[in-house]
Amino acid sequence: MLFHFFSMKTNFESKKLEKKENVDDHSNKSELVGQTATEEKKSLSVAERETRIVKCNEESELQYVFVKPMENKYWTSWKDALLYEKGLQLMGESESQDAILCFEALVGHPKNAKLPTNIQLSDVWRMLGECQMENECELLAIAAFEQCLKMNHNDVLAMVKLAMAYANEGDSNKVIHYLCMCLQRNGTYKQWLDRHHKTYPNEANANIAFELIDLYLGIAVDEKETNVETHKILGVLYSVTTDFSKATDQFKICVRLQPDNHALWNQLGACLSNAGLFKSALDAYQKAIDRRPNYVRALTNMAVAHFNDKHFDTSCQYYLKALLQNPNADVWEDFASTLRAANKGKIADLILAYPEKRDIKQIWLLCIQH
């Protein structure tokens, strides 16, 4: 299976399945959801949250959609000066769902939220974006990172995260835009350009990605200490140009510098997958999961790698693990494709025909029974 475009989550080259208005067999419907009116109402309420779509305003800017306050157990804790630290702790403990709720409570009260003295609201938006990205909610992540940049135009970490997120969405123009922005707003990069009498690249140039690679390579060579962010940027750029071998080399440098960083191991795995090295990708994804067991993105990437290796039942198990952690994850159609490959087409029909009534635990039981 070839990969059309770089993705920090592995690209899944299968046709999106259209929802069927009629499925062949409705006999398992009651196994997926309860039948009473009260339960159905509750299910629909949850579905509204789990299928949140990032809305666009008139200027086509992505707008972040919050969990309903009544469903956020931390919403009234915005006065707690330790809530930000609580969110970080939950992230470290692989409890990203609760971490998201902490950060949403803080950014949802921008004028009154209590933050540590060295933390700005823009930092909370960036952490919220990181949680959503790891949770396979790409558009929500993008909306959060863009809010961060609105508040702090020089947040280079957010720029790099946006470049990665747009790479996942297949938008190479946005990838280039944010990596050009890094050159302009990162003080160290800007000094290097000035010192070497380099001009800022023109984003309209057809060879802009290669120009950026040359510039960032020059920066990497001159850096006194190897900088993970620079090599991460190079990894993204090489992937944009589909040179996955060189992209892999860059992320190998990154994991050597930060061997405990779960996200870097996942990104290395994505590059290996895009290069067709699925077994090596599995090893990298496993290292990511070892460091963060409930890491939704790595779990879904592991599912894709097993799919590509024709291990369809194992792939299904990893999708189920990911969806147990985050039913919002945008992987349901890929999961359905895998179910069909594993001869579980009836289950695939059900989850696509009744998206508002999905019960992942019941689906897990159905998979075991079939």
ABEGO torsion letter per residue (X at the ends): XBBABBBABBBBBBBBBBBBABBABAAAAAAABBABAAAAAAAAAAAAAAABBBBBBAAGBBBBBBBBAAABAAAAAAABAAAAAAAAAAAAAGBAAAAAAAAAAAAABAAABBBBAABBAAAAAAAAAAAAAAAGBAAAAAAAAAAAAAABAABAAAAAAAAAAAAAAGBAAAAAAAAAAAAAABAAAAAAAAAAGBBBBBAABAAAAAAAAAAAAAAAAABABBBAAAAAAAAAAAAAAGBAAAAAAAAAAAAAABAABAAAAAAAAAAAAAAGBAAAAAAAAAAAAAABAABAAAAAAAAAAAAAAGBAAAAAAAAAAAAAABAABBAAAAAAAAAAAAGAAAAAAAAAABAAABBAAAAAAAAAAX
